[in-house]
């Protein structure tokens, strides 16, 4: 990596060697040496293991839907990264999923260097490095607080304090999506979005779940109402549960 203090992890399922090859090429082109982390294949877990891995009621309160096998596997995979960081006291790390694309390696390098300068080891922090077409534009270059509804864990940096917080608030049984940065922000994480983002998803088909089907407007409205009520209840539970 660009600094001795910044390690990189790449999450990849064993059944996806072609995605590993593509991600390896992207990271090598950007000059990133990484450690591969075997992803948790949620679809390979039996029903009992899935129930044990997620707090289904709490998850439904937050998102208005039951956690899918892919969602559970994704969250557990990122938890595996945090455990590695904690086991070796890694002060600052880059975390990638295997659909990573880095269009401009030089801009990526500058961003990584800026993150190393911005890092305060005492403040739990994550810097989201990707851009999605639905992401709102920021007011200018720099690090901005993650806005409500912004998600994505294809590429981000996290310091040791941030990994320690994330390992605690979304430990198994998971209660949240791996990339719910605004919610983690409410739990004490300094959750930031880098703008302009140096990374994006490659566009490869998902290996953990199917694309959501369009819903009729009345179902969308009902779902939003249910989710709003559920999140209000979740907010009351946070002080009691600590996550």
N, C-alpha and C positions, 0 to 999 in steps of 0.2 A: 504494500500500500504506500501512500505518499508520506506517511509519518510512521515511525516505529510504534507509536502509541495506538494507532488505529488499525484494528484487525477487521477482516471482512468475512462474512458468513453467507453461504448460498444454500437456500432450502430447495431440496429436490427430491421427488419421489423416486424410489428405485425402479418403478415401472415406466419412467419417462427419460430414457437415455438421450433421446433426440432433443429434448428441451435442455438437458444438461449441456449437450454439445453447443447449442445455440447460445446459451448463457455464458458458457466458458469462453466462446469467441468474443462476445461483447465485452466481458470483463477484462480479458487479456488485452484487447485492443485499447481499452482505457487504462491499462497498466495496473490492474487490481489483482493482487494475489489473494486467494480466498480459501476458506475451509468449507468443504461441503458438509451440510447437515442433512441427514436422512429425514425427509418429511414424514409426518404421520399420515397414513392413508386412512382417512375416516371411513371410506367405503369398505375397507377390509375389516373393520371392527364389527363384532357381533352386537346384537341388540343390548345385551347386558353391559358390555364394555362402553357402548355409546351412552347409556343412561348414567353410568358411573363417571363419565368424562365431562358431563355438562349438567348444570343446574337448569333444567328445562323450563321450570316455572319462572325463574328469574329472567332467563333469556327472553321468554315470551312476553313478560311484562315490559321489557325494554324495547323489543323490536316488533311486537305484534305477530310473531311467527315462531314456530318451533325451530330449534337449531338443526340444520341439515348435517349429514355425515361429513360433507366437505367443509362446512363451517367449523365443526368440531376439530377435524384433522388440521385445518389451517391454524387455529388458535393454539393447539397443542404443539405444532411445529415451531411456532414463534416462541412458545414457552421453553422449548428445548434449547433455542439459541440463548435465551436469558440465563438459563442454568449453566451453560458453558461459560458465559461471561462471568458469572458469579463464582464459578469453581476456580477460575484462573485469574480473577480480579482484573479483567480486561477493562481499562479505563474508558475506552471509546471504540465503538465498532460500527461498521456498515453492515446492513442486513438486506439481502436481496432474495426475491423469489425468482424462479427459473424462467419467467417470461420477461426478464429485464432487457431493456434496450437503452443504449447511451448514445444518442445521436451526435453529440459534440464532446469528445473526450477531454478537450482542453477546458471547456466550460465546466465539465464535471470535476476536473482537477482543481480548478479555482474554488469551486463550491466546497470541496472537501477541506481545502486549506482554510477557508473562511470558517467552517464549522469547528475545526481544531482551535482556531483563535477565539471563537465565541464560547466554547465550552467552559462552564464553571462546574468542576467536579462535585460541588456541594448541592447543586440544583438538579433534580431529576429532569432530564430533557431528552426529547426526541425531535429530530429534524426530518420532516417528510420530503423526499427528493423527487417524487414523481409528479407528473401532470396528467390529468385525465380531461377529455373533451368537455365534461360537465363541470369542471372546476371553475369557480369564479376567479377572474383576474385580480391580482393584487394592485395596490396603488403605485408600486415601484419595486425596484430590486431590493432584496434583503430577506429577512426572516420575519414571518408574520404569524400571529396566533391562528391555530387551526380553526376554521369556521364551522358552524353547525352543518352537518350533512356531508362534510368532506371526509373521504375515507381513502383507503389504499395502503397496502403494505408491501408493494412490489419493490420499493427501494426507500430506505430511511437510514439515518444514523441515530444511535442512542448511546448515552453515556452510562457508566456503571450504576450511578444513582437511579437513572431512569430504568435500567434493566431490573434493578432490585424492586422498584415500585411496581413495574409491570408484572414481574414474577409473583408478587404478592396479590395484586388486585384482580388478576385473571388466572390465578392458579386453578388447576383442576379440582373440583368440577368447574369448568369455565362458566362465566356469566355473560360474557360480552364477545363481540367480534374482535378478531385480532387487530383490526385497523380502526376501531372506534376512537380516534384521537380526541375529539371533543369531550367524550365521556371520561377518558383517562385524564384529560386536562382538569376536569372538575374534581378528580381524585388526587390532584397534586402534581401531575406531570406538566412540565413546560412543553406543551405540544405545539410545534412550529411547522409552518409550510415554507419551503424555500421557493423564492420567486426571482427570476425565472427558474423553473424546475429543470435540472439537468438530465432527468431520466423519464422514461415512459414505459408503458407495457408494450411488449413486442407485437401484440395482436394475435398471439397463438391461442388456439382454442383452450378453454379451461379443462384441466384434468381432474378437478375436484367436484364439479357440479354442473348442472344444466343452466342455460340462460333462463331468466325469469320470463314467464309468459305475460303479455299485456293483460291488464285487468280493466273491467268496465269502470266508468267514473264513480258509480255508486259504491263499488267495492273499495276503490281507492279512498273515498271519503270516510267510509266506515273504518277502514284500516287505520287511517290517520287519527280518528277519534279514539279508537282502542289503544293505539300506541301512546297518545298523549296522556290518557288516563294511567296506562301502565308505567310510563316514565315518572309520573307524579308519585306513584306508589314506590317505585324504585328509589326515588330521591329520599323518601322517608326511611327506606331500608339501609341506605348507605351508612349513616352514622351508627346504626346498630350492628352492621356486618363488617364495616371497614372496607367494603369493596362494592 
